[in-house]
Amino acid sequence: MPSTPRADLVVAIDGPSGSGKSSVSRAVARALGVGFLDTGAMYRAVAWWCLERSIDLGDRAAVAEAARTMPLALTTDPDAPSVVVGATDVSAAIRGSRISERVSQVATNLGVREILVGRQRELIAETVARTGGCVAEGRDITTVVAPDAAVRVLLTASVEVRLARRATELHGEADRAAVEATRDQVERRDRDDGTVSDFLTAADGVVTVDTSDLDFDGSVAAVLHVVDVVAGVAR
């Protein structure tokens, strides 16, 4: 049964690749009975839009203009989140390796970030107005997008655990070959994105939740505990 959130509850969750922030954030939103926003999906959607239109991701001005004008729509229902560009549902397409290998070029574009941060703030406000709250996840939510959120969490895990999780997600297993095939994508993404946001160290007032030794349910419970303690949510 969902908890009873306060009327304007915003939970901001940041973390590196493989920390589990997307799946955990969705489950937390579901448990709280509020909306869910995957901000990383927005950067992926811009990458997809540009690649479909042969826009050079290295052309920062052109990519920023694409981010400004693209017809992007997101649903914030944690039970059925979707990403639609124009008339195309790209929810699955943006998760493929084609996008994962290139999205950092979009995410490190400061012009794109400025545009999408504005949209993210609007979506959070709309979601709060509609559902009473929002769990927003990404890499700079606790520090840039929603620094005044009632609850701010840095979700992390050891590199080995994160690699194993992402390898399982992408390859269906986490043997040595799968982990090595995943390593460059994960470590390079964190390294590149780390040039524009710090998602490996908790800022002042941000609670770190290390999920290295937790399973999925335990990770969700740990974040919900932080919400309970920090925001006084009735459960």
C-alpha positions, 0 to 999 in steps of 0.5 A: 500500500502506498505511503502518504506523502506530504503534499509537495514531496520531491525526492532527488536521487543521483548516482553513477552507472549501474547503481540501480537508481532508475529501477530503485527510483521507480519502485520508491515512487510506486511505494510513495504513490507519486510520480517518477522522472528519469532525467537520463532518458531525456538526454538519451532521447536527444541523442536518438533524435540527433542520430536519426536526423544525422546531426553531428553530436560533436556540433554542440550548437546544433545539438542544443538547438535540437534539444530545444525544438524536439517534440519530446513527451515523457510520462511520469507514471512509475508503472508505465514510464514512456519516452515519446519523440513526435509520434515515435515511442523510443522507450526501448530504442534509447536503451540500446548500445547505439545510444548508450555509447554516444549519449555522453556527447549530449549529456556533457553539452552545457547548452543541452543541459541548460535546456533540459534542466529547465524542462526537468524542473517543469516536469517535476512541478507538474508531477508534484501538482498532479500526484503530490510528489515526484521521485526524480533521478539522474546525475545532477538532481540533488545539486542542480535540478532540485537542490531544494528537494525535501529528500536528496540521495546519492545512490552508489555501489562499488565499481565491481557491483555496478559492472556486474549489474550492468553486464547482467542488464545488457548481456544477461549474465555477469561472467568475466567476458560480459563484465569486460564487454561492459567496463568501457561503456560504464567507466567511460560514461562516468568519466565523461559525465563527471566533467559536468556533474559530480555524482560520485561524492555526496554534496552537503545535505545529501544522504549516501545509500551504498547498495553494494551489499543490498539486493533490489528490495533491500535497496528500495527499503534503504531509500524509503527509510531515508525518506521516512527519516528525512521527510517524515513520510507516514508508512 
